[in-house]
């Protein structure tokens, strides 16, 4: 139970659980002044301040025990001045440091962390936006530069294409004639009607070497005779090469030994035609064992005549080759085979007997295993198989490994 008191000097209300008797002198914990306690209806509620006695204060008299552990409640009033003596001013206590709670400090730290994170995010967004804008400006400038370069190239290409087209229209698309078609230059027409790989006849004798022989026809369309000199007798050589730019030799002959079909000198009358031959080294592709000539194989022929050059393309399939000759070899008669005498059937071998006995014994074991359960049947078959192998090895006088090599595992 609390006892409530009030200081008559500073009017501070206080309470205590100690036993306080009437007539005790109490020192105020606030103003350090003394006062007496007087009883009032069995409760200590009235107080009388202790005044100075003959100029001697209570502090100068004998020490009075103080009652501590008071709980005070300040009242906003001015201290009361005692009769004849002014009340001393209360001493101010130093303000206690206010401690910050853990929740409040945690909130402060969290707020600071959020502010730092927000600042970093803002800086990152600012940097990202500026970087994207810079890249966009760079890409836009590069695209504009490429567009301008493309426009310049298109304009230059159109002008170049126009010039090239004009030059292409002025030139012929091909200056060579594909055989067997004929080529005409001026009043002279030259054609290659035939091409073949064959031997040639010289002085009524057939040679053994095969050559590429081209048959040519020369026609005179002028009103004057044409003095024609054969290519092999006139010393003017023709040129032959394939589509891979491989050149082939033009075979030269002297006048007394011209091959059959060559023309030495003749005057071609207007409207007449003369036939001559050209002999070249036979290409390897035409001398191999392939009967079918590749369709991509072709030859280019440059044929000079009377100050003009006739240009031809000779396709590979146009060239004829002789069929391979088959030599019939005599076949000696073969005598009939001698009759084989009938042999008596041989007795079965040991392997056959072992295999037959194993199949018979295994079939009996399989029938006996059907009456057992699945686990016991498998164990029975494994044990029975080993017994059969031992019986067969003992019966035929061979080892178990030999029996295992004969029977199916």
Secondary structure, 3 states (H helix, E strand, C coil): CCEEEECCCCCCEEEECCCCCCCCEEECCCCCCEEEEEEECCEEEEEEECCCECCECCCCCCCCCCCCCCEEECCCCCCCCCCCCCCCCCCCCCCCCCCCCHHHHHHHHHHHHHHHHHHHHHHHHHHHHHHHHHHHHHHHHHHHHHHHHHHHHHHHHHHHHHHHHHHHHHCCCCCCEECCCEEEECCEEEEEEEEEEECCEECCEECCCCEEEEEEEEEECCCCCEEEECHHHHCCCCEEEECCCCEECECCCCHHHCECCCCCEEEECCCCEEEEEEEEECCHHHHCCCCCCCCCCEEEEEEEECCEEEEEEEEHHHEEECCCCCCCCCCCCCCCCCCCCCCCCCCCCHHHHHHHHHHHHHHHHHHHHCCCCHHHHHHHHHHHHHHHHHHHHHHHCCCHHHHHHHCCC
